[in-house]
Amino acid sequence: MKKMMLLAAPLMLLALPGCVRTVASVVTAPVRAGAQVVDWSTTSQEEADRNYGRKMREQEARDGKAAKKAEKERRKQCREAGNDNCG
């Protein structure tokens, strides 16, 4: 019986680190999951800057199209009024 215990003790010590790692993973899993939820629910400064830049480029494109349309309409009205120099 003592011989069995003496032989089993080193084998159990070899298996122990794996058990400790597994227990540590199980214990830290809820913390990691909570951190991931917080990361998903918040916007980083980089994301905010990227979104703002995209929004501004889209606004500039809309403004450019509107200005181009207004200029075209102004020239059309100028020609319809009989002016030759509507440049």
ZAMAR-689819 format. One line per 4 residues: number of its first residue (from 0); their letters; for each residue x, y, z of C-alpha. Coordinates in pm, 1 decimal. Example, Ala and Ser with C-alpha at 12.3 -4.5 7.8 and 13.67 -1.06 7.14 Angstrom:
BEGIN
0> as> 1230.0/-450.0/780.0 | 1367.0/-106.0/714.0
! end
This chain:
BEGIN
0> mkkm> 0.0/0.0/0.0 | 280.7/237.9/88.6 | 458.3/146.1/-232.9 | 146.6/237.4/-432.4
4> mlla> 126.5/573.8/-260.7 | 493.9/643.1/-322.7 | 451.2/561.2/-693.9 | 124.3/751.4/-730.0
8> aplm> 248.1/1071.3/-562.0 | 489.3/1176.0/-844.8 | 224.8/1098.8/-1106.2 | -28.3/1314.4/-925.0
12> llal> 223.2/1598.6/-902.7 | 269.3/1581.5/-1279.7 | -106.6/1608.1/-1334.5 | -152.6/1890.0/-1082.3
16> pgcv> -30.0/2181.1/-1301.0 | -288.3/2090.6/-1565.9 | -561.3/2097.9/-1304.1 | -443.5/2433.1/-1173.3
20> rtva> -443.5/2578.3/-1525.6 | -794.7/2448.6/-1586.6 | -922.1/2590.1/-1258.5 | -759.3/2924.7/-1334.7
24> svvt> -925.6/2930.5/-1678.7 | -1265.2/2853.9/-1529.8 | -1227.1/3120.6/-1262.4 | -1113.1/3394.3/-1504.5
28> apvr> -1367.5/3314.4/-1779.0 | -1647.3/3536.1/-1638.0 | -1404.7/3827.1/-1601.0 | -1287.0/3788.7/-1960.4
32> agaq> -1644.6/3763.2/-2084.6 | -1739.9/4078.3/-1895.3 | -1442.0/4265.6/-2037.3 | -1538.9/4156.3/-2389.2
36> vvdw> -1895.5/4283.3/-2339.7 | -1762.9/4619.5/-2221.4 | -1532.1/4634.4/-2523.9 | -1821.4/4560.3/-2760.5
40> stts> -2050.9/4815.4/-2596.5 | -1808.1/5108.5/-2594.0 | -1650.1/5303.6/-2877.7 | -1277.3/5362.5/-2872.4
44> qeea> -1130.7/5700.1/-2963.1 | -991.9/5551.9/-3284.7 | -1335.6/5422.8/-3384.6 | -1493.6/5758.0/-3299.8
48> drny> -1235.1/5942.8/-3511.4 | -1283.4/5703.3/-3802.0 | -1662.2/5738.5/-3786.1 | -1637.0/6118.8/-3763.3
52> grkm> -1404.5/6130.4/-4064.3 | -1640.4/5913.6/-4268.1 | -1936.0/6130.9/-4168.6 | -1749.9/6449.2/-4268.3
56> reqe> -1643.7/6306.8/-4607.9 | -2002.3/6206.7/-4680.7 | -2123.9/6554.3/-4580.5 | -1862.2/6719.6/-4803.3
60> ardg> -1972.2/6498.6/-5094.0 | -2335.4/6599.5/-5039.9 | -2237.7/6967.3/-5015.9 | -2031.2/6940.1/-5335.3
64> kaak> -2319.3/6782.9/-5527.0 | -2559.5/7049.2/-5399.3 | -2320.0/7331.9/-5498.1 | -2271.5/7180.8/-5843.2
68> kaek> -2647.3/7148.2/-5891.5 | -2705.8/7506.5/-5772.6 | -2438.3/7639.5/-6012.6 | -2591.9/7447.4/-6302.1
72> errk> -2935.9/7588.4/-6215.9 | -2792.1/7942.7/-6189.0 | -2635.0/7915.5/-6536.2 | -2960.0/7778.4/-6679.2
76> qcre> -3157.7/8070.7/-6535.7 | -2896.3/8314.8/-6662.9 | -2924.2/8174.6/-7017.2 | -3303.2/8176.5/-6999.1
80> agnd> -3289.5/8543.6/-6898.2 | -3107.7/8616.0/-7224.9 | -2758.5/8682.6/-7094.5 | -2475.5/8568.4/-7318.2
84> ncg> -2203.0/8572.3/-7052.3 | -2327.2/8325.0/-6790.4 | -1980.6/8171.4/-6728.0
! end
